[in-house]
Amino acid sequence: MKKLISVVLVVGLISFAWVWSSYQNSLDAKLNIHNEEQVYSIKQGSSLSFVIYDLYKKKIIHHPRYILLYARINGLSNEMQAGDYLLSNKLKTQDFLHNIFKGKVLQYSFTIIEGWSFKQLIEELKKHPHINHTVGNLSAEDIMNKLQLDNIHYEGQFLPDTYLFPGQLTDLEFLKRAYKSMQQVLMLEWEQRATGLPYKSPYEALIMASIIEKETGLASEREQIAGVFVRRLEKRMRLQTDPTVIYGMGDRYKGNIRKRDLLQDTPYNTYRRAGLPPTPIALPGRKAIYAALHPADGDSLYFVARGDGSHVFSATLKEHNNAVIKYQLKGRARSFSSYKHNKSN
């Protein structure tokens, strides 16, 4: 009997040692990836058991029961995070497990460009291969309803920036993040704004920032342009800025503003209507928002493009008209909106 017990103990120890060795080997084994690296997607709601057996069926890992046992012993089975993970033939199975429990997902990027319209933002989002597209052909208003922002106009509400995000993020989740970022930046800048500005709310500052964004060719001129527009508001002068007219034209704009476009009354025609337009006209960046709330001092009330991205700033209409003739009309005086040329002169 003693010999039998000894034999059973020896066999048991050998069996335990073999099982333990197999258990450890399964955890220490490198992932079986033929191309060195590949991306594996874990979808929202997937169970750990499904993922492990899926990888087993694809012959990427071995001994799935040992791996599940390890996860349960270490309290990891309910902590798996969805997303895209990079699998490598240099990665141990145990390390892969900890990656999915720590959420070490691949990060993708998307950049919202300053000056984009909301329409452009949605069109570019639809092209991104790693964003889960859900909005389809919804209108701008319907998208805002989906975002639970149905009382907010869609234009200008999403902060231009480069965003990193995990795979499978939905377009609506991305937009929520960009909207929150805009609100944070706008409120921070509003709290630190210069004194005596003619804005009644942060939203009016956002509208002004969108105009500055579209008018600015050189970053160094943002505060100067903001100063011109702020002084115009204070003097009850019309802003008379082309980008607002273009925005109001919508799809009718084909690259040129004609005289009849300037004469047509729309809520965005700042040649016809005083004050700010009713909504932003584009997505302003941080620097444009800062400029709107920190305009440069001075006496200029006009500016005209030189043609190289910069502008000439003028304090009087006469100076402005001369600058228009020099830089826009190549030195040939002829009638335009603020100047009536007399041929006898």
C-alpha positions as CSV (number, residue, x, y, z in Angstrom):
1,M,0.0,0.0,0.0
2,K,2.9,2.4,0.8
3,K,4.4,1.7,-2.5
4,L,1.1,2.4,-4.3
5,I,0.7,5.7,-2.4
6,S,4.3,6.6,-3.3
7,V,3.6,5.8,-6.9
8,V,0.4,7.9,-6.9
9,L,2.2,10.8,-5.3
10,V,5.0,10.7,-7.8
11,V,2.6,10.4,-10.7
12,G,0.6,13.2,-9.2
13,L,3.6,15.4,-8.8
14,I,4.8,14.7,-12.4
15,S,1.3,15.4,-13.7
16,F,1.1,18.7,-11.7
17,A,4.5,19.6,-12.9
18,W,3.5,18.9,-16.5
19,V,0.3,20.9,-16.2
20,W,2.1,23.8,-14.5
21,S,4.8,23.8,-17.2
22,S,2.1,23.8,-19.9
23,Y,0.3,26.5,-18.1
24,Q,3.4,28.7,-17.9
25,N,4.5,27.9,-21.4
26,S,1.0,28.9,-22.8
27,L,1.4,32.3,-21.1
28,D,5.1,32.8,-22.1
29,A,4.5,31.7,-25.7
30,K,4.9,34.3,-28.3
31,L,1.8,35.1,-30.5
32,N,1.9,33.1,-33.7
33,I,1.8,36.0,-36.2
34,H,3.2,35.1,-39.7
35,N,3.6,38.7,-40.9
36,E,5.3,40.0,-37.7
37,E,2.4,42.3,-37.0
38,Q,-1.3,42.5,-37.5
39,V,-4.2,44.5,-36.1
40,Y,-6.9,42.6,-34.1
41,S,-10.2,44.3,-33.3
42,I,-12.2,43.7,-30.2
43,K,-15.7,44.9,-30.6
44,Q,-17.8,46.5,-27.9
45,G,-19.6,43.8,-25.9
46,S,-17.3,40.9,-26.8
47,S,-16.5,38.5,-24.0
48,L,-13.0,37.4,-23.1
49,S,-13.9,33.8,-23.8
50,F,-15.0,34.8,-27.4
51,V,-11.7,36.7,-28.0
52,I,-9.5,33.9,-26.7
53,Y,-11.2,31.1,-28.6
54,D,-11.3,33.3,-31.7
55,L,-7.5,33.8,-31.5
56,Y,-7.2,30.0,-30.8
57,K,-9.2,29.2,-34.0
58,K,-6.9,31.5,-35.9
59,K,-3.9,29.6,-34.4
60,I,-2.5,32.8,-32.9
61,I,-2.5,31.4,-29.4
62,H,-2.5,27.9,-27.8
63,H,-4.2,26.3,-24.8
64,P,-7.1,28.8,-24.4
65,R,-8.3,27.2,-21.2
66,Y,-5.0,28.0,-19.4
67,I,-5.2,31.6,-20.6
68,L,-8.8,32.0,-19.4
69,L,-7.8,30.4,-16.1
70,Y,-4.9,32.9,-15.7
71,A,-7.4,35.8,-16.4
72,R,-9.8,34.6,-13.8
73,I,-7.2,34.0,-11.2
74,N,-5.9,37.5,-11.7
75,G,-9.4,39.0,-11.7
76,L,-9.1,40.2,-15.3
77,S,-12.0,38.6,-17.0
78,N,-14.4,41.5,-16.7
79,E,-12.0,44.3,-17.5
80,M,-11.4,43.8,-21.2
81,Q,-11.6,47.0,-23.3
82,A,-12.8,47.2,-26.9
83,G,-10.6,48.7,-29.6
84,D,-7.9,47.8,-32.1
85,Y,-4.8,46.0,-30.8
86,L,-1.4,45.4,-32.4
87,L,-0.4,41.8,-32.4
88,S,3.2,40.9,-32.9
89,N,5.3,37.7,-33.0
90,K,7.5,39.3,-30.4
91,L,4.5,39.7,-27.9
92,K,4.0,37.1,-25.2
93,T,0.4,35.8,-24.7
94,Q,0.5,37.0,-21.1
95,D,1.5,40.5,-22.2
96,F,-1.2,40.6,-24.8
97,L,-3.7,39.8,-22.0
98,H,-2.5,42.7,-19.9
99,N,-2.7,45.0,-23.0
100,I,-6.4,44.3,-23.5
101,F,-7.1,44.7,-19.8
102,K,-5.2,48.0,-19.6
103,G,-6.8,49.2,-22.8
104,K,-3.5,49.7,-24.7
105,V,-5.4,50.2,-28.0
106,L,-4.0,51.6,-31.2
107,Q,-4.6,55.3,-31.5
108,Y,-5.7,56.9,-34.7
109,S,-5.8,60.6,-35.5
110,F,-8.1,63.1,-37.2
111,T,-7.3,66.8,-37.7
112,I,-10.1,69.4,-37.9
113,I,-8.7,72.3,-39.9
114,E,-9.3,75.9,-38.9
115,G,-11.8,77.6,-41.2
116,W,-13.6,74.4,-42.2
117,S,-17.4,74.6,-42.4
118,F,-19.5,72.0,-40.6
119,K,-20.3,70.5,-43.9
120,Q,-16.6,70.1,-44.7
121,L,-16.0,68.5,-41.3
122,I,-18.7,65.9,-41.8
123,E,-17.5,65.1,-45.3
124,E,-13.9,64.6,-44.1
125,L,-15.1,62.5,-41.1
126,K,-16.9,60.2,-43.6
127,K,-13.6,59.5,-45.3
128,H,-11.7,58.3,-42.2
129,P,-11.3,54.5,-42.3
130,H,-11.1,54.0,-38.5
131,I,-14.2,56.0,-37.5
132,N,-17.5,54.1,-37.2
133,H,-19.8,56.0,-39.5
134,T,-23.3,56.4,-38.2
135,V,-24.7,59.8,-39.4
136,G,-25.1,58.7,-43.1
137,N,-26.9,61.4,-45.0
138,L,-28.5,63.1,-42.0
139,S,-28.9,66.8,-42.2
140,A,-26.8,69.1,-40.1
141,E,-29.9,69.8,-37.9
142,D,-30.5,66.0,-37.4
143,I,-26.9,65.5,-36.5
144,M,-27.2,68.1,-33.8
145,N,-30.3,66.4,-32.5
146,K,-28.4,63.2,-32.3
147,L,-25.8,65.0,-30.2
148,Q,-28.6,66.4,-28.0
149,L,-27.6,69.9,-29.1
150,D,-30.8,70.6,-31.0
151,N,-31.1,74.2,-29.7
152,I,-27.6,75.0,-30.9
153,H,-26.7,76.0,-34.5
154,Y,-24.2,73.6,-35.9
155,E,-21.7,76.0,-37.4
156,G,-18.6,76.9,-35.5
157,Q,-19.1,74.6,-32.5
158,F,-16.3,72.0,-32.9
159,L,-12.7,72.9,-32.0
160,P,-10.1,72.6,-34.8
161,D,-7.4,70.4,-33.4
162,T,-5.7,67.0,-33.9
163,Y,-7.5,64.3,-32.0
164,L,-6.3,60.9,-31.1
165,F,-8.9,58.2,-30.6
166,P,-9.2,54.4,-30.5
167,G,-10.6,52.4,-33.4
168,Q,-14.4,51.9,-33.7
169,L,-15.1,55.4,-32.2
170,T,-18.3,56.6,-33.8
171,D,-18.6,59.9,-35.6
172,L,-21.1,61.1,-33.0
173,E,-18.7,60.3,-30.2
174,F,-15.9,62.2,-32.0
175,L,-18.2,65.2,-32.5
176,K,-19.2,65.2,-28.9
177,R,-15.5,65.4,-27.9
178,A,-14.7,68.2,-30.3
179,Y,-17.8,70.1,-29.1
180,K,-16.7,69.8,-25.5
181,S,-13.2,71.0,-26.4
182,M,-14.6,74.0,-28.1
183,Q,-16.8,74.9,-25.1
184,Q,-13.8,74.5,-22.7
185,V,-11.5,76.8,-24.8
186,L,-14.2,79.4,-25.5
187,M,-15.2,79.7,-21.8
188,L,-11.6,79.8,-20.7
189,E,-10.8,82.6,-23.2
190,W,-14.0,84.4,-22.3
191,E,-13.1,84.5,-18.6
192,Q,-9.7,86.0,-19.6
193,R,-11.0,88.5,-22.2
194,A,-10.0,92.1,-22.5
195,T,-12.3,94.7,-20.9
196,G,-14.8,96.8,-22.8
197,L,-15.5,94.5,-25.7
198,P,-18.8,94.9,-27.6
199,Y,-19.9,91.2,-27.1
200,K,-22.9,90.3,-25.1
201,S,-22.0,86.6,-24.8
202,P,-19.3,84.0,-25.5
203,Y,-21.4,83.0,-28.6
204,E,-21.0,86.5,-30.1
205,A,-17.2,86.2,-29.5
206,L,-17.3,82.8,-31.3
207,I,-19.1,84.4,-34.3
208,M,-16.4,87.1,-34.5
209,A,-13.7,84.5,-34.2
210,S,-15.1,82.6,-37.2
211,I,-15.0,85.8,-39.3
212,I,-11.4,86.5,-38.2
213,E,-10.5,82.9,-39.1
214,K,-11.8,83.4,-42.6
215,E,-10.3,86.8,-43.1
216,T,-6.8,86.1,-41.9
217,G,-4.1,85.1,-44.3
218,L,-1.2,85.7,-41.8
219,A,-1.4,84.5,-38.2
220,S,0.4,87.6,-37.1
221,E,-2.5,89.8,-38.3
222,R,-5.3,88.1,-36.3
223,E,-5.4,90.7,-33.5
224,Q,-5.2,93.6,-36.0
225,I,-8.2,92.3,-38.0
226,A,-10.0,91.7,-34.7
227,G,-9.3,95.4,-33.8
228,V,-10.8,96.6,-37.1
229,F,-14.0,94.7,-36.6
230,V,-14.4,95.6,-32.9
231,R,-13.9,99.3,-33.7
232,R,-16.5,99.0,-36.4
233,L,-19.0,97.5,-34.0
234,E,-18.3,100.2,-31.5
235,K,-18.9,102.9,-34.1
236,R,-22.0,101.1,-35.4
237,M,-20.3,100.7,-38.8
238,R,-21.2,97.7,-40.9
239,L,-18.6,95.0,-40.9
240,Q,-18.6,94.7,-44.7
241,T,-16.7,91.4,-44.8
242,D,-16.8,89.1,-47.8
243,P,-16.6,85.8,-46.0
244,T,-20.0,86.4,-44.4
245,V,-21.5,87.2,-47.8
246,I,-20.0,84.0,-49.2
247,Y,-21.5,82.0,-46.4
248,G,-24.9,83.5,-46.9
249,M,-24.7,82.6,-50.6
250,G,-24.3,78.9,-49.8
251,D,-24.1,76.8,-52.9
252,R,-24.7,79.8,-55.1
253,Y,-21.1,80.9,-54.5
254,K,-19.0,79.9,-57.5
255,G,-15.7,81.6,-56.7
256,N,-16.6,85.3,-57.2
257,I,-18.8,87.8,-55.4
258,R,-20.7,90.0,-57.9
259,K,-22.3,93.4,-57.2
260,R,-25.7,91.8,-57.1
261,D,-24.5,89.4,-54.4
262,L,-23.5,92.4,-52.3
263,L,-26.9,94.0,-52.8
264,Q,-28.9,90.8,-52.0
265,D,-30.2,91.0,-48.4
266,T,-29.4,87.8,-46.4
267,P,-28.9,87.5,-42.6
268,Y,-25.1,87.1,-43.4
269,N,-24.7,90.0,-45.7
270,T,-22.7,92.4,-43.5
271,Y,-22.7,95.0,-46.3
272,R,-26.5,95.3,-45.9
273,R,-26.9,94.5,-42.2
274,A,-25.3,96.0,-39.2
275,G,-23.7,94.0,-36.4
276,L,-22.6,90.4,-36.3
277,P,-24.2,87.7,-38.5
278,P,-26.6,85.4,-36.6
279,T,-24.2,82.4,-36.4
280,P,-20.5,81.6,-36.9
281,I,-19.5,81.1,-40.5
282,A,-16.7,78.5,-40.0
283,L,-14.8,76.6,-37.3
284,P,-12.4,79.1,-35.6
285,G,-9.3,77.8,-33.9
286,R,-7.9,78.8,-30.5
287,K,-5.8,81.7,-31.9
288,A,-8.8,83.2,-33.7
289,I,-10.8,83.0,-30.5
290,Y,-8.0,84.6,-28.6
291,A,-7.8,87.4,-31.1
292,A,-11.5,88.1,-31.0
293,L,-11.2,88.5,-27.2
294,H,-7.9,90.4,-27.3
295,P,-8.1,92.7,-30.3
296,A,-5.1,95.0,-31.0
297,D,-5.4,98.7,-30.2
298,G,-5.2,101.2,-33.0
299,D,-7.3,103.5,-35.2
300,S,-7.6,101.4,-38.4
301,L,-11.1,100.8,-39.6
302,Y,-10.4,99.2,-43.0
303,F,-8.1,96.7,-44.5
304,V,-7.4,95.3,-48.0
305,A,-5.5,92.3,-49.2
306,R,-2.1,92.9,-50.8
307,G,-2.3,89.7,-52.7
308,D,0.5,87.9,-50.8
309,G,-1.7,86.9,-47.8
310,S,-1.0,90.1,-45.9
311,H,-3.2,93.2,-45.6
312,V,-2.9,97.0,-45.7
313,F,-4.7,98.6,-42.7
314,S,-6.1,102.1,-43.0
315,A,-7.7,104.6,-40.6
316,T,-9.6,106.6,-43.2
317,L,-11.7,105.8,-46.2
318,K,-9.5,107.9,-48.4
319,E,-6.4,105.8,-47.4
320,H,-8.4,102.6,-47.8
321,N,-9.5,103.6,-51.3
322,N,-6.0,104.4,-52.4
323,A,-4.9,101.0,-51.1
324,V,-7.6,99.3,-53.0
325,I,-6.6,101.0,-56.2
326,K,-2.9,100.1,-55.6
327,Y,-3.3,96.5,-54.6
328,Q,-6.6,95.3,-56.0
329,L,-7.0,97.4,-59.2
330,K,-3.3,97.5,-60.2
331,G,-3.2,101.3,-59.9
332,R,-6.1,102.0,-62.2
333,A,-8.8,104.1,-60.5
334,R,-12.3,103.0,-61.3
335,S,-15.6,102.8,-59.4
336,F,-16.0,100.3,-56.6
337,S,-18.2,100.0,-53.6
338,S,-16.6,102.7,-51.4
339,Y,-15.1,104.8,-54.2
340,K,-16.8,106.6,-57.2
341,H,-14.2,107.5,-59.8
342,N,-14.8,110.7,-61.7
343,K,-13.4,110.2,-65.3
344,S,-12.9,113.9,-65.7
345,N,-10.3,113.9,-62.9
